[in-house]
Amino acid sequence: MTYVQQFTERLDEYLRREDNPVTRTLAKVEVLTGVSRLYLANVVMISFVAYMIFGQFAQLICNVIGFAYPAYASLSALNAPPDDERTIEHIQHLLRYWVVFAFISVGDFFSGYLFRIIPFYWLAKMVFLVWCLAPVPNNGSTVLYTRFIQPVFRQVEPTIDGWFANIVDQLHRQTQELSQELSQNQPKKSKKK
């Protein structure tokens, strides 16, 4: 059995369940039109993929998918009781996702050039972000963080800490000097009797 056949069978099995609004809606459309829900789902998926390649708002859709649910999940995790170990693991997963998302967002500065070279850039980015957020052990954010970001960060962390400490010291000194200069340049009030 090929991968496509396995995927089609699993999708058809999922679409036959009546436990969510999407499958119930597809069931109603199937009854009204006589078109199978598997065919309808394939048309919707193919249309979505085509839109993500050629559509005007593909960038917006990609960024909403990559931002909206992770932001909601982060807010929910922050409001969960901190003593639950699953909550801590979930927060760590979300933190790894946001670190990867930040790197990708900086890389998006060049996406205008990539979009000209790779016409399916927004579709690829959306699939990548979904992989990064997937609730599986070796999702994208875990793989990228542990194999690439964390080792590099461990090497440069002392240097970066030194830079920040130096910047904070300079700002503190400049603030004190400015404060002293301002206090010395204030006109003194004469006492009138």
Residue, then its C-alpha position, 0 to 999 in steps of 0.5 A: m500500500t502506498y503512502v497516498q493510499q494510506f493517507t486517503e484511508r486515514l483521511d476517509e476514516y477521520l471524515r466519517r467520524e461525527d465528533n467535530p463541527v468540520t466532519r458534521t458540516l462535510a456530512k451535511v454537504e455530502v447529503l445535500t450534494g451527493v458528492s463524497r466528503l473525501y472528495l470535498a475535503n480533497v478539493v478544499m485542501i488542494s484549493f488551500v494549497a493553491y491559494m498558499i502558493f498563488g494567493q494575495f494574502a498567503q503571507l497573512i494566513c501563514n503568519v496568523i497560523g504561525f502566531a495565533y494558536p501559539a500565542y493562545a497556547s502560551l497565554s493558557a500555559l501561563n495561566a495554568p498551575p505551575d506545579d503540574e509537570r505537563t505544564i512545565e514541559h508545555i511551556q518549555h515546548l512553547l519557549r523553544y517554538w518562540v525562539v525558532f519563530a524569532f529566528i524565522s521572523v528575522g529571516d523573513f526580512f529576506s523573504g521578498y527575495l526568497f518569494r521571487i525564487i521560491p514561489f511556494y515560500w509561504l506554503a513551505k513556511m506554514v508547513f514548517l511552522v506547523w511542524c515546529l508546533a506539532p505535539v510530537p517528541n521530535n517536532g521542528s522546534t525541538v530538533l532545531y533548538t537542540r541541534f543548532i540554536q542551543p549549541v551555538f548559544r552556549q558558545v556565545e552566551p558569555t560574550i553576549d552577557g559581557w556585551f549586555a553588562n557593558i551596555v548596562d554599565q555605560l547607560h548607568r554611568q551616562t544616566q548618573e552624569l546627565s543627572q548630575e549635569l542637570s542638577q548643576n545647571q538648574p537655576k537656584k531659587s532666591k529666597k524672598k522675604 
